[in-house]
């Protein structure tokens, strides 16, 4: 049993196209060998090839646009896409506890989406500390509230003692005048002086207690400030753990309970968009404090990393225009991405290379982390010329051939002898025969060359528009 190979299928397809291209061979004579009457004129030579939709599908015909490129001054370097440093986000356990993931790997998440739940005994201890801080504040506030009435009482007592001192002072002066005038009683004067001393002693004691009361008031105010500061710090820590604002944690629910007291399970939510890349902790497992629970990445935060030879360093600088071109295969050859070059700060002395980075202005669907591609840097001083992909050029013997899509009929292509210029291995300059925006065949060009090889008449030539002229220029 003989199995047909891909080459035989290609030859058969080319033969079928060739049969369609060549005019049917008919004998100019009749069946009896007599000359035929009214012999028709042979059709004019043409280099156009019919490629209707079924033929394009069977041969896998694809097209590329003719565009302007600085082929001679383009430096092409292999590299790969990598995530920017801010594209990866790690979510770690703020407290030791039991973890229950709420997302699956490769799931897309948005800010506010629930990522995992954490049950931690340490959270209960923090709730107790917050409760103690609030109790200390209430106690200090209550003590501070008693200072005012106590001070008022002391002030009233002080005024009373001051009045007693004034009265006994006047009484002593009166008794001393009587004694000088008519001889007063010495015992009354002594008693008055004793009462004055007692009033003054009481006043001094009251003034001392006023000083103690003022010191106590300042101490309570300091305790109140410390308690409030401690509570604010605890709520800030709880906010970092729960992801809820401190004001929200301090607010009360419909039952009058502060919100921090009603939280039994800590729910960790996403604070940036991304895709869940890994979940190293299984459901129900115990996570240590600061242990990694899951990682998210932003696939759209990409840059391209390539390496150039250090000998090219003099021609490279930040800001040069660049393109990130697909490596081939399923990706369209012209589905590249404009980018701006950034020269790295370091190199490899052993490989004698320098790092280059390029951040694309917009991403194509094929751009993914780790995907290999090419960085095409346009060096200064280059001149743009019309160019086509090198894969669009085939050779019929020693003659380079391209197939330009007929601008007037998309179901036809025009076979042209290619007038080529400089070639950088991926793109080649075309000096004539095409214009910017024209389409040339890339996929299926070899089959079209086989089908049209040898079909052109001898002794003449075709122009780019498909017209045929006898003789050579």
MORA-V271942 format. One record per pair of residues at least 4 apart in sequence whose ideal C-beta (glycine too) atoms are under 7 Angstrom apart, sorted by the first residue. I is the first residue (numbers start at 0). J is the second residue. Records with the same first field share a line. If there is no record, write none. Layout:
# MORA-V271942
I: J, J
This chain:
# MORA-V271942
3: 7, 8
5: 9
6: 10
7: 11
8: 12
9: 13, 446
10: 14
11: 15
12: 16, 57, 58, 446
13: 17, 446, 449, 450
14: 18
15: 19
16: 20, 54, 450
17: 21, 450, 454
19: 49
20: 48, 450, 451, 454
21: 454
22: 41, 42
27: 34, 35, 38
28: 32, 33, 34, 35
29: 33, 35
43: 467
44: 456, 459, 467
45: 465, 467
46: 413, 414, 455, 461, 465
47: 405, 411, 413, 465
48: 411, 412, 414, 447, 451
49: 410, 411
50: 54, 55, 60, 410, 411, 412
51: 410
52: 56
53: 57
54: 58
55: 60
58: 443, 446
59: 442, 443
60: 440, 442, 443
61: 441, 442, 443
62: 404, 438, 439, 440, 441
63: 332, 333, 387, 388, 391, 438, 439, 441
64: 333, 436, 438
65: 385, 387, 429, 433, 434, 435, 436, 437, 439
66: 386, 435
67: 383, 384, 385, 435
68: 73, 383, 384, 386, 426
69: 73, 377, 381, 382, 383
70: 384, 386, 421, 423, 426, 428
71: 381, 421
72: 377, 378, 380, 381
73: 375, 376, 377, 423
74: 311, 376, 378
75: 373, 375, 423, 425
76: 305, 306, 307, 355, 373, 374
77: 305, 371, 373
78: 303, 304, 305, 306, 372, 374
79: 304, 369, 370, 371
80: 301, 303, 366, 367, 368, 369, 370, 372
81: 302, 304, 368
82: 86, 87, 296, 300, 301, 368
83: 300, 301, 302
85: 300
86: 296, 297, 300
87: 294, 296
88: 271, 273, 294, 295
89: 291, 294
90: 114, 267, 292, 293
91: 289, 290, 291, 292
92: 96, 98, 117, 286, 287, 288, 289, 290, 292
93: 239, 240
94: 117, 119, 121, 122, 240, 288
95: 119, 121, 286, 287, 288
96: 117, 118, 119, 121, 286
97: 118, 283, 285
98: 115, 117, 280, 284, 286, 292
99: 115, 116, 282, 283
100: 115, 278, 282, 293
101: 113, 114, 115, 116
102: 106, 108, 114, 275
103: 275
104: 275, 277, 278
105: 274, 275
106: 275
107: 274
108: 112, 114, 269, 272, 273, 275, 295
109: 269, 272
110: 269, 270, 271, 272
111: 268, 269
112: 268, 269
113: 266, 268
114: 267, 268, 269, 293
115: 267, 292, 293
116: 264, 265, 266
117: 264, 265, 267
118: 264
119: 265
120: 124
121: 125
122: 126, 265
123: 127
124: 128
125: 129, 233, 237
126: 130, 259, 260
127: 131
128: 132, 233
129: 133, 230, 233, 234, 237, 259
130: 134
131: 135
132: 136, 226, 229, 230, 233
133: 137, 230
134: 138
135: 139, 226
136: 140, 223, 226, 227, 230
137: 141
138: 142
139: 143, 219, 222, 223, 226
140: 144, 223
142: 219
143: 219, 220, 223
145: 149
146: 150, 212, 215, 216, 219
147: 151
148: 152
149: 153, 212
150: 154, 212
151: 155
152: 156
153: 157, 205, 208, 209, 212
154: 158
155: 159
156: 160, 205
157: 161, 202, 205, 206, 209
158: 162
159: 163
160: 164, 198, 201, 202, 205
161: 165, 202
162: 166
163: 167, 198
164: 168, 195, 198, 199, 202
165: 169
166: 170
167: 171, 191, 194, 195, 198
168: 172, 195
169: 173
170: 174, 191
171: 175, 188, 191, 192, 195
172: 176
173: 177
174: 178, 183, 187, 188, 191
175: 179, 188
176: 180
177: 181, 183
178: 182, 183, 188
183: 187, 188
185: 189
186: 190
187: 191
188: 192
189: 193
190: 194
191: 195
192: 196
193: 197
194: 198
195: 199
196: 200
197: 201
198: 202
199: 203
200: 204
201: 205
202: 206
203: 207
204: 208
205: 209
206: 210
207: 211
208: 212
209: 213
210: 214
211: 215
212: 216
213: 217
214: 218
215: 219
216: 220
217: 221
218: 222
219: 223
220: 224
221: 225
222: 226
223: 227
224: 228
225: 229
226: 230
227: 231
228: 232
229: 233
230: 234
231: 235
232: 236
233: 237
234: 238, 245, 248, 249
235: 239, 245
236: 240
237: 241, 248, 259
238: 243, 244, 245, 248
240: 265
241: 262, 265
242: 267, 268
243: 247, 248
245: 249
246: 250
247: 258
248: 258, 259
249: 257
250: 258
251: 255, 256, 257
252: 256, 258, 261
256: 260, 261
258: 262
269: 295
272: 297
273: 295, 296, 297
274: 295, 296, 298
275: 293, 295
276: 294, 295, 296
277: 293, 294
278: 293
279: 291
280: 284, 286, 292
286: 290, 292
298: 367, 368
299: 362
301: 362, 366, 368
302: 356, 357, 358
303: 323, 338, 356, 357, 359, 372, 374
304: 354, 356
305: 355, 374
306: 352, 353, 354, 355
307: 311, 315, 352, 353, 355
308: 351, 352
309: 346, 351, 352, 353
311: 315
312: 353
314: 378
315: 319, 342, 376
316: 342
317: 340, 341, 342
318: 339, 340
319: 340, 376, 377
320: 377
321: 338, 339, 340, 357, 374, 375, 376, 377
322: 335, 336, 337, 338, 375
323: 335, 336, 338, 357, 359, 372, 374
324: 335, 372, 373, 375
325: 330, 331, 332, 334, 335, 365, 372
326: 371, 372, 373
327: 332
330: 334, 365
332: 388, 441
334: 363
336: 359, 360, 361, 362, 363, 366
337: 360
338: 357, 358, 359, 360
339: 357, 358
340: 355, 357, 376
341: 356, 357
342: 353, 355
343: 353, 354, 355, 356
345: 354
346: 352, 353, 354
347: 351, 352
355: 374
357: 374
359: 366
362: 366
365: 370
366: 370
377: 381
384: 420, 428
385: 428, 429, 433, 435
386: 426, 427, 428, 429
387: 391, 401, 427, 429, 439
388: 425, 426, 441
389: 422, 424, 425, 426, 427
390: 441
391: 401, 439, 440, 441, 444
392: 399, 401, 417, 419, 427
393: 400, 444, 445, 448
394: 398, 399, 400
395: 400, 448, 452
398: 416
399: 416, 417, 419
400: 414, 416, 417, 448
401: 415, 417, 439
402: 412, 413, 414, 439, 440, 444, 447
403: 412, 413, 415, 432, 433, 437, 439
404: 409, 412, 437, 438
405: 411, 412, 413
412: 440, 447
413: 465
414: 451
415: 432, 463
417: 429
418: 429, 430, 431, 432
419: 427, 428, 429
420: 428, 430
421: 428
422: 427
429: 433
432: 463
433: 437, 439
440: 444, 447
443: 447
444: 448
445: 449
446: 450
447: 451
448: 452
458: 469, 470
459: 467, 468, 469, 470
460: 468, 471, 472
461: 465, 466, 467
462: 466, 468
